[in-house]
Structures are given as C-alpha cells and as structure tokens.
Amino acid sequence: MEPSPDKSHGHDSGHDAHPPVDLAKSVRTYLKVGGTLILFTGITWAVALVDFGSHAANYAIGLSIATFKVSLVGLIFMHLNHERPLIYKVLLFTVIFAAAMMFLTVLSYLDPIKARFGF
C-alpha cells in the first residue's frame, strides 16, 4: 500500500515547493533589501538634521526616501513584483484616489468662505 500524500497544506509532502537553491537566493535577496532599508533609515535620520532651505524641500527629500523604502517593501517583501497586471491597476487607482483626497483637503484650506467667517 502506498502512503497517501499529505493534503493538509495543499501539496504533496514529498514535493518541495522551492528547490534549496531558490530558497537561498530568496534569503539573500531579503537580507540585501533589509540591509538597504536599514541604510536608508540612517540616511533619513541624517537628512532630517540638514536644513535644505525650506520646509517644502525638507519634506520632499524625506518623502522621496520614504517612497523608495515603501517601494522596496511592497515589491520584495509583499511579492508585488510577481503579481498579475490587475494588482497594478488597483494600486494605481488607490494612488489616484489618495492624491484626490489630499487635493480636496488642500482645497478646503483655500476656501474663501472659511477665511471670511474665521473658521
């Protein structure tokens, strides 16, 4: 009688999902990305100590570094670099929606009625 395959995890127990070479490559990639994130955290801290002339410039540089770091996390740790094209369309819609909400917030601060009545 042949042993029945283990179906508890959705695959046969005798079959590895990833060969050892692929796993070692993935671990190396994760360690490199983790090191890069730590490095850029230090760069963010160092940049925060420097005055670039205006608050807008300081914010732009800080947000640029943060955008790079969040892109690494999304692409590598969340495996978005291996997703189907639909996920990118949903992500694009989310970014556009968030930008529109921020734009509406800015418009509310520029509202002349708000200034007229002292809100």
Buried (B, 14 or more C-beta within 10 A) or exposed (E): EEEEEEEEEEEEEEEEEEEEEEEEEEEEEEEEBBEBBEEBEEBBEEBEEEEEEEEEEBEEBBEEBEEBBEEBEEBBEEEBEEEEEEEEEEEEEEEEEEEEEEEEEEEEEEEEEEEEEEE
